[in-house]
């Protein structure tokens, strides 16, 4: 049973090492950097403008 656990952990750490290598190779190049989304903020009307429109 102890031998099985050791083999299990060895395989687990090997998989983690391979995933780490793949991750660093995919996301380390600067020209392939992910683009961030740009959002625009729309200005809200003032309450005075709303009251003038209602009264008109």
Secondary structure, DSSP 8 states (H G I E B T S, - for coil): -HHHHHHHHHHHHHHHHHHHHHHHHHH--GGG--------------HHHHHHHHH-
